[in-house]
């Protein structure tokens, strides 16, 4: 049976949509991922989050408890906010 570290290693090796997009970590990978998210799975959610509304207004860091998809982390970082992860006990 897989443990949490096995699952973490799997998703580190094969992020969502990595089989469909291609080489992981390249600029082309992230551009394609953003396009897919904006046009499909996140197209209705993005206006709800209003990231641009907070550009320059959030001073410091956002505490992250648990996991957050890389896509959402990148949206937060794009408005110049640092994410401070908080480790949880497993």
PyMOL Python script that loads the backbone (N, CA, C, O; Angstrom):
from pymol import cmd

cmd.read_pdbstr("""\
ATOM      1  N   UNK A   1       0.837  -1.185   0.000  1.00  0.00           N
ATOM      2  CA  UNK A   1       0.000   0.000   0.000  1.00  0.00           C
ATOM      3  C   UNK A   1       0.887   1.254   0.000  1.00  0.00           C
ATOM      4  O   UNK A   1       1.895   1.316   0.703  1.00  0.00           O
ATOM      5  N   UNK A   2       0.502   2.220  -0.779  1.00  0.00           N
ATOM      6  CA  UNK A   2       1.264   3.470  -0.877  1.00  0.00           C
ATOM      7  C   UNK A   2       1.073   4.315   0.382  1.00  0.00           C
ATOM      8  O   UNK A   2      -0.013   4.362   0.959  1.00  0.00           O
ATOM      9  N   UNK A   3       2.150   4.976   0.791  1.00  0.00           N
ATOM     10  CA  UNK A   3       2.024   5.925   1.897  1.00  0.00           C
ATOM     11  C   UNK A   3       2.043   7.341   1.331  1.00  0.00           C
ATOM     12  O   UNK A   3       2.166   7.523   0.120  1.00  0.00           O
ATOM     13  N   UNK A   4       1.923   8.324   2.182  1.00  0.00           N
ATOM     14  CA  UNK A   4       1.822   9.718   1.741  1.00  0.00           C
ATOM     15  C   UNK A   4       3.056  10.162   0.957  1.00  0.00           C
ATOM     16  O   UNK A   4       2.943  10.958   0.025  1.00  0.00           O
ATOM     17  N   UNK A   5       4.224   9.657   1.325  1.00  0.00           N
ATOM     18  CA  UNK A   5       5.446  10.024   0.592  1.00  0.00           C
ATOM     19  C   UNK A   5       5.441   9.457  -0.824  1.00  0.00           C
ATOM     20  O   UNK A   5       5.933  10.099  -1.752  1.00  0.00           O
ATOM     21  N   UNK A   6       4.879   8.239  -0.996  1.00  0.00           N
ATOM     22  CA  UNK A   6       4.751   7.665  -2.337  1.00  0.00           C
ATOM     23  C   UNK A   6       3.847   8.530  -3.207  1.00  0.00           C
ATOM     24  O   UNK A   6       4.148   8.779  -4.374  1.00  0.00           O
ATOM     25  N   UNK A   7       2.759   8.978  -2.638  1.00  0.00           N
ATOM     26  CA  UNK A   7       1.812   9.827  -3.369  1.00  0.00           C
ATOM     27  C   UNK A   7       2.468  11.153  -3.733  1.00  0.00           C
ATOM     28  O   UNK A   7       2.328  11.630  -4.859  1.00  0.00           O
ATOM     29  N   UNK A   8       3.182  11.748  -2.783  1.00  0.00           N
ATOM     30  CA  UNK A   8       3.868  13.030  -3.030  1.00  0.00           C
ATOM     31  C   UNK A   8       4.906  12.877  -4.143  1.00  0.00           C
ATOM     32  O   UNK A   8       5.008  13.731  -5.023  1.00  0.00           O
ATOM     33  N   UNK A   9       5.670  11.795  -4.101  1.00  0.00           N
ATOM     34  CA  UNK A   9       6.675  11.559  -5.146  1.00  0.00           C
ATOM     35  C   UNK A   9       6.012  11.388  -6.513  1.00  0.00           C
ATOM     36  O   UNK A   9       6.516  11.887  -7.519  1.00  0.00           O
ATOM     37  N   UNK A  10       4.882  10.683  -6.545  1.00  0.00           N
ATOM     38  CA  UNK A  10       4.187  10.487  -7.817  1.00  0.00           C
ATOM     39  C   UNK A  10       3.766  11.832  -8.408  1.00  0.00           C
ATOM     40  O   UNK A  10       4.022  12.101  -9.582  1.00  0.00           O
ATOM     41  N   UNK A  11       3.116  12.684  -7.596  1.00  0.00           N
ATOM     42  CA  UNK A  11       2.624  13.961  -8.122  1.00  0.00           C
ATOM     43  C   UNK A  11       3.764  14.925  -8.425  1.00  0.00           C
ATOM     44  O   UNK A  11       3.618  15.780  -9.299  1.00  0.00           O
ATOM     45  N   UNK A  12       4.893  14.815  -7.731  1.00  0.00           N
ATOM     46  CA  UNK A  12       6.064  15.612  -8.082  1.00  0.00           C
ATOM     47  C   UNK A  12       6.600  15.184  -9.450  1.00  0.00           C
ATOM     48  O   UNK A  12       7.058  16.010 -10.240  1.00  0.00           O
ATOM     49  N   UNK A  13       6.535  13.900  -9.707  1.00  0.00           N
ATOM     50  CA  UNK A  13       7.049  13.373 -10.972  1.00  0.00           C
ATOM     51  C   UNK A  13       6.067  13.577 -12.118  1.00  0.00           C
ATOM     52  O   UNK A  13       6.475  13.806 -13.257  1.00  0.00           O
ATOM     53  N   UNK A  14       4.758  13.494 -11.816  1.00  0.00           N
ATOM     54  CA  UNK A  14       3.724  13.606 -12.853  1.00  0.00           C
ATOM     55  C   UNK A  14       2.653  14.613 -12.434  1.00  0.00           C
ATOM     56  O   UNK A  14       1.561  14.213 -12.030  1.00  0.00           O
ATOM     57  N   UNK A  15       2.949  15.923 -12.524  1.00  0.00           N
ATOM     58  CA  UNK A  15       1.930  16.925 -12.169  1.00  0.00           C
ATOM     59  C   UNK A  15       0.705  16.790 -13.075  1.00  0.00           C
ATOM     60  O   UNK A  15       0.778  16.204 -14.156  1.00  0.00           O
ATOM     61  N   UNK A  16      -0.415  17.340 -12.620  1.00  0.00           N
ATOM     62  CA  UNK A  16      -1.627  17.312 -13.423  1.00  0.00           C
ATOM     63  C   UNK A  16      -1.353  17.813 -14.833  1.00  0.00           C
ATOM     64  O   UNK A  16      -0.660  18.811 -15.029  1.00  0.00           O
ATOM     65  N   UNK A  17      -1.900  17.114 -15.800  1.00  0.00           N
ATOM     66  CA  UNK A  17      -1.806  17.427 -17.227  1.00  0.00           C
ATOM     67  C   UNK A  17      -0.409  17.248 -17.815  1.00  0.00           C
ATOM     68  O   UNK A  17      -0.191  17.585 -18.979  1.00  0.00           O
ATOM     69  N   UNK A  18       0.535  16.729 -17.046  1.00  0.00           N
ATOM     70  CA  UNK A  18       1.899  16.589 -17.574  1.00  0.00           C
ATOM     71  C   UNK A  18       1.968  15.611 -18.735  1.00  0.00           C
ATOM     72  O   UNK A  18       2.796  15.780 -19.630  1.00  0.00           O
ATOM     73  N   UNK A  19       1.124  14.602 -18.741  1.00  0.00           N
ATOM     74  CA  UNK A  19       1.148  13.644 -19.861  1.00  0.00           C
ATOM     75  C   UNK A  19       0.626  14.295 -21.140  1.00  0.00           C
ATOM     76  O   UNK A  19       1.086  13.971 -22.235  1.00  0.00           O
ATOM     77  N   UNK A  20      -0.328  15.206 -21.003  1.00  0.00           N
ATOM     78  CA  UNK A  20      -0.914  15.850 -22.166  1.00  0.00           C
ATOM     79  C   UNK A  20      -0.050  16.987 -22.703  1.00  0.00           C
ATOM     80  O   UNK A  20      -0.034  17.237 -23.908  1.00  0.00           O
ATOM     81  N   UNK A  21       0.665  17.674 -21.819  1.00  0.00           N
ATOM     82  CA  UNK A  21       1.371  18.890 -22.206  1.00  0.00           C
ATOM     83  C   UNK A  21       2.774  18.617 -22.735  1.00  0.00           C
ATOM     84  O   UNK A  21       3.155  19.148 -23.778  1.00  0.00           O
ATOM     85  N   UNK A  22       3.526  17.815 -22.044  1.00  0.00           N
ATOM     86  CA  UNK A  22       4.895  17.559 -22.495  1.00  0.00           C
ATOM     87  C   UNK A  22       5.908  17.782 -21.395  1.00  0.00           C
ATOM     88  O   UNK A  22       5.641  17.500 -20.226  1.00  0.00           O
ATOM     89  N   UNK A  23       7.074  18.291 -21.770  1.00  0.00           N
ATOM     90  CA  UNK A  23       8.199  18.390 -20.842  1.00  0.00           C
ATOM     91  C   UNK A  23       7.877  19.295 -19.655  1.00  0.00           C
ATOM     92  O   UNK A  23       7.558  20.473 -19.816  1.00  0.00           O
ATOM     93  N   UNK A  24       7.969  18.724 -18.484  1.00  0.00           N
ATOM     94  CA  UNK A  24       7.622  19.407 -17.236  1.00  0.00           C
ATOM     95  C   UNK A  24       8.664  20.465 -16.902  1.00  0.00           C
ATOM     96  O   UNK A  24       9.865  20.228 -17.025  1.00  0.00           O
ATOM     97  N   UNK A  25       8.196  21.633 -16.479  1.00  0.00           N
ATOM     98  CA  UNK A  25       9.077  22.670 -15.980  1.00  0.00           C
ATOM     99  C   UNK A  25       9.569  23.668 -17.009  1.00  0.00           C
ATOM    100  O   UNK A  25      10.199  24.660 -16.642  1.00  0.00           O
ATOM    101  N   UNK A  26       9.305  23.440 -18.276  1.00  0.00           N
ATOM    102  CA  UNK A  26       9.748  24.381 -19.302  1.00  0.00           C
ATOM    103  C   UNK A  26       8.776  25.557 -19.371  1.00  0.00           C
ATOM    104  O   UNK A  26       7.628  25.429 -18.946  1.00  0.00           O
ATOM    105  N   UNK A  27       9.212  26.682 -19.893  1.00  0.00           N
ATOM    106  CA  UNK A  27       8.280  27.796 -20.080  1.00  0.00           C
ATOM    107  C   UNK A  27       7.061  27.388 -20.912  1.00  0.00           C
ATOM    108  O   UNK A  27       5.942  27.811 -20.620  1.00  0.00           O
ATOM    109  N   UNK A  28       7.273  26.573 -21.940  1.00  0.00           N
ATOM    110  CA  UNK A  28       6.154  26.121 -22.778  1.00  0.00           C
ATOM    111  C   UNK A  28       5.152  25.300 -21.964  1.00  0.00           C
ATOM    112  O   UNK A  28       3.943  25.406 -22.173  1.00  0.00           O
ATOM    113  N   UNK A  29       5.653  24.487 -21.044  1.00  0.00           N
ATOM    114  CA  UNK A  29       4.763  23.696 -20.183  1.00  0.00           C
ATOM    115  C   UNK A  29       3.843  24.618 -19.391  1.00  0.00           C
ATOM    116  O   UNK A  29       2.628  24.421 -19.369  1.00  0.00           O
ATOM    117  N   UNK A  30       4.432  25.638 -18.734  1.00  0.00           N
ATOM    118  CA  UNK A  30       3.631  26.527 -17.899  1.00  0.00           C
ATOM    119  C   UNK A  30       2.702  27.415 -18.719  1.00  0.00           C
ATOM    120  O   UNK A  30       1.592  27.715 -18.278  1.00  0.00           O
ATOM    121  N   UNK A  31       3.133  27.836 -19.892  1.00  0.00           N
ATOM    122  CA  UNK A  31       2.255  28.629 -20.769  1.00  0.00           C
ATOM    123  C   UNK A  31       1.046  27.804 -21.198  1.00  0.00           C
ATOM    124  O   UNK A  31      -0.083  28.296 -21.197  1.00  0.00           O
ATOM    125  N   UNK A  32       1.289  26.546 -21.564  1.00  0.00           N
ATOM    126  CA  UNK A  32       0.194  25.673 -21.981  1.00  0.00           C
ATOM    127  C   UNK A  32      -0.723  25.366 -20.808  1.00  0.00           C
ATOM    128  O   UNK A  32      -1.945  25.385 -20.956  1.00  0.00           O
ATOM    129  N   UNK A  33      -0.147  25.084 -19.647  1.00  0.00           N
ATOM    130  CA  UNK A  33      -0.947  24.821 -18.454  1.00  0.00           C
ATOM    131  C   UNK A  33      -1.836  26.018 -18.124  1.00  0.00           C
ATOM    132  O   UNK A  33      -3.022  25.848 -17.842  1.00  0.00           O
ATOM    133  N   UNK A  34      -1.280  27.209 -18.157  1.00  0.00           N
ATOM    134  CA  UNK A  34      -2.071  28.412 -17.885  1.00  0.00           C
ATOM    135  C   UNK A  34      -3.214  28.564 -18.889  1.00  0.00           C
ATOM    136  O   UNK A  34      -4.341  28.892 -18.515  1.00  0.00           O
ATOM    137  N   UNK A  35      -2.917  28.324 -20.144  1.00  0.00           N
ATOM    138  CA  UNK A  35      -3.958  28.455 -21.169  1.00  0.00           C
ATOM    139  C   UNK A  35      -5.082  27.447 -20.932  1.00  0.00           C
ATOM    140  O   UNK A  35      -6.259  27.797 -21.018  1.00  0.00           O
ATOM    141  N   UNK A  36      -4.724  26.203 -20.637  1.00  0.00           N
ATOM    142  CA  UNK A  36      -5.732  25.173 -20.373  1.00  0.00           C
ATOM    143  C   UNK A  36      -6.571  25.555 -19.154  1.00  0.00           C
ATOM    144  O   UNK A  36      -7.799  25.468 -19.187  1.00  0.00           O
ATOM    145  N   UNK A  37      -5.910  25.975 -18.090  1.00  0.00           N
ATOM    146  CA  UNK A  37      -6.638  26.338 -16.868  1.00  0.00           C
ATOM    147  C   UNK A  37      -7.583  27.515 -17.113  1.00  0.00           C
ATOM    148  O   UNK A  37      -8.742  27.484 -16.700  1.00  0.00           O
ATOM    149  N   UNK A  38      -7.083  28.545 -17.784  1.00  0.00           N
ATOM    150  CA  UNK A  38      -7.904  29.738 -18.007  1.00  0.00           C
ATOM    151  C   UNK A  38      -9.079  29.470 -18.949  1.00  0.00           C
ATOM    152  O   UNK A  38     -10.137  30.081 -18.801  1.00  0.00           O
ATOM    153  N   UNK A  39      -8.906  28.565 -19.913  1.00  0.00           N
ATOM    154  CA  UNK A  39      -9.963  28.311 -20.887  1.00  0.00           C
ATOM    155  C   UNK A  39     -10.905  27.183 -20.474  1.00  0.00           C
ATOM    156  O   UNK A  39     -12.012  27.077 -21.002  1.00  0.00           O
ATOM    157  N   UNK A  40     -10.480  26.348 -19.541  1.00  0.00           N
ATOM    158  CA  UNK A  40     -11.280  25.167 -19.219  1.00  0.00           C
ATOM    159  C   UNK A  40     -11.592  25.078 -17.729  1.00  0.00           C
ATOM    160  O   UNK A  40     -12.596  25.621 -17.267  1.00  0.00           O
ATOM    161  N   UNK A  41     -10.749  24.406 -16.993  1.00  0.00           N
ATOM    162  CA  UNK A  41     -11.092  24.041 -15.621  1.00  0.00           C
ATOM    163  C   UNK A  41     -11.238  25.212 -14.655  1.00  0.00           C
ATOM    164  O   UNK A  41     -12.003  25.113 -13.695  1.00  0.00           O
ATOM    165  N   UNK A  42     -10.538  26.303 -14.876  1.00  0.00           N
ATOM    166  CA  UNK A  42     -10.610  27.437 -13.944  1.00  0.00           C
ATOM    167  C   UNK A  42     -11.330  28.650 -14.540  1.00  0.00           C
ATOM    168  O   UNK A  42     -11.325  29.724 -13.940  1.00  0.00           O
ATOM    169  N   UNK A  43     -11.937  28.492 -15.694  1.00  0.00           N
ATOM    170  CA  UNK A  43     -12.480  29.673 -16.368  1.00  0.00           C
ATOM    171  C   UNK A  43     -13.574  30.362 -15.564  1.00  0.00           C
ATOM    172  O   UNK A  43     -13.732  31.578 -15.672  1.00  0.00           O
ATOM    173  N   UNK A  44     -14.324  29.632 -14.772  1.00  0.00           N
ATOM    174  CA  UNK A  44     -15.373  30.258 -13.970  1.00  0.00           C
ATOM    175  C   UNK A  44     -14.873  30.664 -12.589  1.00  0.00           C
ATOM    176  O   UNK A  44     -15.470  31.526 -11.944  1.00  0.00           O
ATOM    177  N   UNK A  45     -13.788  30.055 -12.131  1.00  0.00           N
ATOM    178  CA  UNK A  45     -13.266  30.340 -10.796  1.00  0.00           C
ATOM    179  C   UNK A  45     -12.382  31.580 -10.756  1.00  0.00           C
ATOM    180  O   UNK A  45     -12.384  32.297  -9.755  1.00  0.00           O
ATOM    181  N   UNK A  46     -11.632  31.849 -11.810  1.00  0.00           N
ATOM    182  CA  UNK A  46     -10.690  32.973 -11.788  1.00  0.00           C
ATOM    183  C   UNK A  46     -11.349  34.314 -11.463  1.00  0.00           C
ATOM    184  O   UNK A  46     -10.801  35.060 -10.651  1.00  0.00           O
ATOM    185  N   UNK A  47     -12.490  34.655 -12.052  1.00  0.00           N
ATOM    186  CA  UNK A  47     -13.112  35.931 -11.684  1.00  0.00           C
ATOM    187  C   UNK A  47     -13.513  35.979 -10.208  1.00  0.00           C
ATOM    188  O   UNK A  47     -13.518  37.049  -9.599  1.00  0.00           O
ATOM    189  N   UNK A  48     -13.843  34.843  -9.645  1.00  0.00           N
ATOM    190  CA  UNK A  48     -14.216  34.779  -8.231  1.00  0.00           C
ATOM    191  C   UNK A  48     -13.043  35.165  -7.328  1.00  0.00           C
ATOM    192  O   UNK A  48     -13.234  35.861  -6.330  1.00  0.00           O
ATOM    193  N   UNK A  49     -11.836  34.721  -7.670  1.00  0.00           N
ATOM    194  CA  UNK A  49     -10.673  34.950  -6.817  1.00  0.00           C
ATOM    195  C   UNK A  49     -10.166  36.386  -6.881  1.00  0.00           C
ATOM    196  O   UNK A  49      -9.613  36.873  -5.895  1.00  0.00           O
ATOM    197  N   UNK A  50     -10.329  37.067  -7.984  1.00  0.00           N
ATOM    198  CA  UNK A  50      -9.943  38.477  -8.136  1.00  0.00           C
ATOM    199  C   UNK A  50      -8.491  38.756  -7.733  1.00  0.00           C
ATOM    200  O   UNK A  50      -8.232  39.692  -6.975  1.00  0.00           O
ATOM    201  N   UNK A  51      -7.553  37.964  -8.227  1.00  0.00           N
ATOM    202  CA  UNK A  51      -6.151  38.130  -7.855  1.00  0.00           C
ATOM    203  C   UNK A  51      -5.645  39.547  -8.122  1.00  0.00           C
ATOM    204  O   UNK A  51      -4.990  40.146  -7.269  1.00  0.00           O
ATOM    205  N   UNK A  52      -5.944  40.074  -9.288  1.00  0.00           N
ATOM    206  CA  UNK A  52      -5.426  41.399  -9.648  1.00  0.00           C
ATOM    207  C   UNK A  52      -5.914  42.492  -8.698  1.00  0.00           C
ATOM    208  O   UNK A  52      -5.225  43.497  -8.521  1.00  0.00           O
ATOM    209  N   UNK A  53      -7.044  42.324  -8.105  1.00  0.00           N
ATOM    210  CA  UNK A  53      -7.602  43.298  -7.165  1.00  0.00           C
ATOM    211  C   UNK A  53      -6.660  43.507  -5.968  1.00  0.00           C
ATOM    212  O   UNK A  53      -6.653  44.575  -5.356  1.00  0.00           O
ATOM    213  N   UNK A  54      -5.880  42.495  -5.648  1.00  0.00           N
ATOM    214  CA  UNK A  54      -5.024  42.552  -4.468  1.00  0.00           C
ATOM    215  C   UNK A  54      -3.565  42.851  -4.774  1.00  0.00           C
ATOM    216  O   UNK A  54      -2.735  42.867  -3.864  1.00  0.00           O
ATOM    217  N   UNK A  55      -3.239  43.089  -6.046  1.00  0.00           N
ATOM    218  CA  UNK A  55      -1.845  43.397  -6.403  1.00  0.00           C
ATOM    219  C   UNK A  55      -1.398  44.637  -5.626  1.00  0.00           C
ATOM    220  O   UNK A  55      -2.040  45.686  -5.689  1.00  0.00           O
ATOM    221  N   UNK A  56      -0.296  44.504  -4.898  1.00  0.00           N
ATOM    222  CA  UNK A  56       0.267  45.616  -4.153  1.00  0.00           C
ATOM    223  C   UNK A  56      -0.437  45.933  -2.842  1.00  0.00           C
ATOM    224  O   UNK A  56       0.024  46.799  -2.099  1.00  0.00           O
ATOM    225  N   UNK A  57      -1.539  45.256  -2.536  1.00  0.00           N
ATOM    226  CA  UNK A  57      -2.281  45.544  -1.307  1.00  0.00           C
ATOM    227  C   UNK A  57      -1.963  44.581  -0.180  1.00  0.00           C
ATOM    228  O   UNK A  57      -2.119  44.924   0.991  1.00  0.00           O
ATOM    229  N   UNK A  58      -1.523  43.389  -0.517  1.00  0.00           N
ATOM    230  CA  UNK A  58      -1.208  42.402   0.515  1.00  0.00           C
ATOM    231  C   UNK A  58       0.273  42.510   0.848  1.00  0.00           C
ATOM    232  O   UNK A  58       1.126  42.090   0.066  1.00  0.00           O
ATOM    233  N   UNK A  59       0.563  43.059   1.977  1.00  0.00           N
ATOM    234  CA  UNK A  59       1.958  43.214   2.392  1.00  0.00           C
ATOM    235  C   UNK A  59       2.375  41.965   3.157  1.00  0.00           C
ATOM    236  O   UNK A  59       1.633  41.479   4.011  1.00  0.00           O
ATOM    237  N   UNK A  60       3.533  41.458   2.860  1.00  0.00           N
ATOM    238  CA  UNK A  60       4.032  40.310   3.599  1.00  0.00           C
ATOM    239  C   UNK A  60       3.695  38.997   2.934  1.00  0.00           C
ATOM    240  O   UNK A  60       3.881  38.824   1.729  1.00  0.00           O
ATOM    241  N   UNK A  61       3.193  38.070   3.740  1.00  0.00           N
ATOM    242  CA  UNK A  61       3.022  36.706   3.275  1.00  0.00           C
ATOM    243  C   UNK A  61       1.605  36.193   3.531  1.00  0.00           C
ATOM    244  O   UNK A  61       0.881  36.691   4.393  1.00  0.00           O
ATOM    245  N   UNK A  62       1.246  35.193   2.758  1.00  0.00           N
ATOM    246  CA  UNK A  62       0.022  34.433   2.981  1.00  0.00           C
ATOM    247  C   UNK A  62       0.454  33.114   3.602  1.00  0.00           C
ATOM    248  O   UNK A  62       1.349  32.447   3.082  1.00  0.00           O
ATOM    249  N   UNK A  63      -0.170  32.737   4.701  1.00  0.00           N
ATOM    250  CA  UNK A  63       0.140  31.452   5.329  1.00  0.00           C
ATOM    251  C   UNK A  63      -0.573  30.353   4.561  1.00  0.00           C
ATOM    252  O   UNK A  63      -1.771  30.446   4.293  1.00  0.00           O
ATOM    253  N   UNK A  64       0.157  29.332   4.215  1.00  0.00           N
ATOM    254  CA  UNK A  64      -0.400  28.196   3.497  1.00  0.00           C
ATOM    255  C   UNK A  64      -0.414  27.000   4.432  1.00  0.00           C
ATOM    256  O   UNK A  64       0.635  26.513   4.854  1.00  0.00           O
ATOM    257  N   UNK A  65      -1.599  26.537   4.747  1.00  0.00           N
ATOM    258  CA  UNK A  65      -1.750  25.361   5.595  1.00  0.00           C
ATOM    259  C   UNK A  65      -2.228  24.231   4.702  1.00  0.00           C
ATOM    260  O   UNK A  65      -3.301  24.312   4.105  1.00  0.00           O
ATOM    261  N   UNK A  66      -1.436  23.183   4.613  1.00  0.00           N
ATOM    262  CA  UNK A  66      -1.792  22.079   3.743  1.00  0.00           C
ATOM    263  C   UNK A  66      -1.227  22.280   2.348  1.00  0.00           C
ATOM    264  O   UNK A  66      -0.221  22.964   2.159  1.00  0.00           O
ATOM    265  N   UNK A  67      -1.879  21.684   1.394  1.00  0.00           N
ATOM    266  CA  UNK A  67      -1.401  21.727   0.014  1.00  0.00           C
ATOM    267  C   UNK A  67      -2.219  22.708  -0.816  1.00  0.00           C
ATOM    268  O   UNK A  67      -3.391  22.953  -0.533  1.00  0.00           O
ATOM    269  N   UNK A  68      -1.595  23.257  -1.828  1.00  0.00           N
ATOM    270  CA  UNK A  68      -2.264  24.140  -2.777  1.00  0.00           C
ATOM    271  C   UNK A  68      -1.694  23.801  -4.149  1.00  0.00           C
ATOM    272  O   UNK A  68      -0.479  23.687  -4.307  1.00  0.00           O
ATOM    273  N   UNK A  69      -2.562  23.642  -5.136  1.00  0.00           N
ATOM    274  CA  UNK A  69      -2.040  23.340  -6.475  1.00  0.00           C
ATOM    275  C   UNK A  69      -1.057  24.420  -6.947  1.00  0.00           C
ATOM    276  O   UNK A  69      -1.211  25.605  -6.651  1.00  0.00           O
ATOM    277  N   UNK A  70      -0.056  23.970  -7.682  1.00  0.00           N
ATOM    278  CA  UNK A  70       0.971  24.874  -8.191  1.00  0.00           C
ATOM    279  C   UNK A  70       0.367  26.028  -8.981  1.00  0.00           C
ATOM    280  O   UNK A  70       0.848  27.158  -8.897  1.00  0.00           O
ATOM    281  N   UNK A  71      -0.678  25.751  -9.745  1.00  0.00           N
ATOM    282  CA  UNK A  71      -1.302  26.803 -10.544  1.00  0.00           C
ATOM    283  C   UNK A  71      -1.756  27.959  -9.660  1.00  0.00           C
ATOM    284  O   UNK A  71      -1.505  29.118  -9.989  1.00  0.00           O
ATOM    285  N   UNK A  72      -2.416  27.664  -8.550  1.00  0.00           N
ATOM    286  CA  UNK A  72      -2.910  28.733  -7.667  1.00  0.00           C
ATOM    287  C   UNK A  72      -1.753  29.429  -6.957  1.00  0.00           C
ATOM    288  O   UNK A  72      -1.812  30.637  -6.730  1.00  0.00           O
ATOM    289  N   UNK A  73      -0.713  28.696  -6.605  1.00  0.00           N
ATOM    290  CA  UNK A  73       0.468  29.335  -6.005  1.00  0.00           C
ATOM    291  C   UNK A  73       1.049  30.356  -6.976  1.00  0.00           C
ATOM    292  O   UNK A  73       1.419  31.460  -6.575  1.00  0.00           O
ATOM    293  N   UNK A  74       1.129  29.986  -8.254  1.00  0.00           N
ATOM    294  CA  UNK A  74       1.693  30.891  -9.250  1.00  0.00           C
ATOM    295  C   UNK A  74       0.822  32.125  -9.439  1.00  0.00           C
ATOM    296  O   UNK A  74       1.344  33.209  -9.701  1.00  0.00           O
ATOM    297  N   UNK A  75      -0.494  31.983  -9.311  1.00  0.00           N
ATOM    298  CA  UNK A  75      -1.370  33.144  -9.435  1.00  0.00           C
ATOM    299  C   UNK A  75      -1.143  34.116  -8.275  1.00  0.00           C
ATOM    300  O   UNK A  75      -1.158  35.332  -8.467  1.00  0.00           O
ATOM    301  N   UNK A  76      -0.936  33.584  -7.093  1.00  0.00           N
ATOM    302  CA  UNK A  76      -0.685  34.424  -5.913  1.00  0.00           C
ATOM    303  C   UNK A  76       0.682  35.096  -6.028  1.00  0.00           C
ATOM    304  O   UNK A  76       0.813  36.289  -5.754  1.00  0.00           O
ATOM    305  N   UNK A  77       1.687  34.342  -6.428  1.00  0.00           N
ATOM    306  CA  UNK A  77       3.027  34.901  -6.583  1.00  0.00           C
ATOM    307  C   UNK A  77       3.035  35.991  -7.659  1.00  0.00           C
ATOM    308  O   UNK A  77       3.787  36.960  -7.554  1.00  0.00           O
ATOM    309  N   UNK A  78       2.206  35.837  -8.685  1.00  0.00           N
ATOM    310  CA  UNK A  78       2.151  36.817  -9.776  1.00  0.00           C
ATOM    311  C   UNK A  78       1.699  38.197  -9.293  1.00  0.00           C
ATOM    312  O   UNK A  78       2.003  39.202  -9.936  1.00  0.00           O
ATOM    313  N   UNK A  79       0.980  38.258  -8.176  1.00  0.00           N
ATOM    314  CA  UNK A  79       0.581  39.566  -7.645  1.00  0.00           C
ATOM    315  C   UNK A  79       1.544  40.013  -6.549  1.00  0.00           C
ATOM    316  O   UNK A  79       1.216  40.866  -5.725  1.00  0.00           O
ATOM    317  N   UNK A  80       2.733  39.424  -6.556  1.00  0.00           N
ATOM    318  CA  UNK A  80       3.833  39.827  -5.676  1.00  0.00           C
ATOM    319  C   UNK A  80       3.550  39.577  -4.203  1.00  0.00           C
ATOM    320  O   UNK A  80       3.850  40.415  -3.353  1.00  0.00           O
ATOM    321  N   UNK A  81       2.979  38.435  -3.910  1.00  0.00           N
ATOM    322  CA  UNK A  81       2.755  38.040  -2.520  1.00  0.00           C
ATOM    323  C   UNK A  81       3.539  36.755  -2.274  1.00  0.00           C
ATOM    324  O   UNK A  81       3.505  35.833  -3.089  1.00  0.00           O
ATOM    325  N   UNK A  82       4.232  36.700  -1.166  1.00  0.00           N
ATOM    326  CA  UNK A  82       4.978  35.500  -0.802  1.00  0.00           C
ATOM    327  C   UNK A  82       4.055  34.525  -0.089  1.00  0.00           C
ATOM    328  O   UNK A  82       3.136  34.929   0.624  1.00  0.00           O
ATOM    329  N   UNK A  83       4.309  33.240  -0.289  1.00  0.00           N
ATOM    330  CA  UNK A  83       3.529  32.193   0.375  1.00  0.00           C
ATOM    331  C   UNK A  83       4.421  31.558   1.424  1.00  0.00           C
ATOM    332  O   UNK A  83       5.515  31.083   1.121  1.00  0.00           O
ATOM    333  N   UNK A  84       3.943  31.555   2.663  1.00  0.00           N
ATOM    334  CA  UNK A  84       4.701  30.951   3.762  1.00  0.00           C
ATOM    335  C   UNK A  84       4.054  29.619   4.141  1.00  0.00           C
ATOM    336  O   UNK A  84       3.024  29.602   4.815  1.00  0.00           O
ATOM    337  N   UNK A  85       4.651  28.503   3.715  1.00  0.00           N
ATOM    338  CA  UNK A  85       4.045  27.212   4.057  1.00  0.00           C
ATOM    339  C   UNK A  85       4.168  26.897   5.541  1.00  0.00           C
ATOM    340  O   UNK A  85       5.180  27.200   6.173  1.00  0.00           O
ATOM    341  N   UNK A  86       3.142  26.296   6.074  1.00  0.00           N
ATOM    342  CA  UNK A  86       3.140  25.856   7.464  1.00  0.00           C
ATOM    343  C   UNK A  86       3.063  24.339   7.432  1.00  0.00           C
ATOM    344  O   UNK A  86       2.100  23.783   6.905  1.00  0.00           O
ATOM    345  N   UNK A  87       4.053  23.666   7.982  1.00  0.00           N
ATOM    346  CA  UNK A  87       4.080  22.211   7.969  1.00  0.00           C
ATOM    347  C   UNK A  87       3.038  21.668   8.939  1.00  0.00           C
ATOM    348  O   UNK A  87       2.883  22.164  10.055  1.00  0.00           O
ATOM    349  N   UNK A  88       2.345  20.662   8.497  1.00  0.00           N
ATOM    350  CA  UNK A  88       1.374  19.981   9.343  1.00  0.00           C
ATOM    351  C   UNK A  88       1.911  18.616   9.703  1.00  0.00           C
ATOM    352  O   UNK A  88       2.668  18.013   8.941  1.00  0.00           O
ATOM    353  N   UNK A  89       1.524  18.135  10.850  1.00  0.00           N
ATOM    354  CA  UNK A  89       1.870  16.781  11.218  1.00  0.00           C
ATOM    355  C   UNK A  89       1.013  15.810  10.425  1.00  0.00           C
ATOM    356  O   UNK A  89      -0.152  16.094  10.144  1.00  0.00           O
ATOM    357  N   UNK A  90       1.574  14.676  10.066  1.00  0.00           N
ATOM    358  CA  UNK A  90       0.826  13.690   9.280  1.00  0.00           C
ATOM    359  C   UNK A  90       0.363  12.590  10.178  1.00  0.00           C
ATOM    360  O   UNK A  90      -0.288  11.652   9.718  1.00  0.00           O
TER     361      UNK A  90
END
""", "prot")
cmd.dss("prot")
cmd.show_as("cartoon", "prot")
cmd.util.cbc("prot")
cmd.orient("prot")
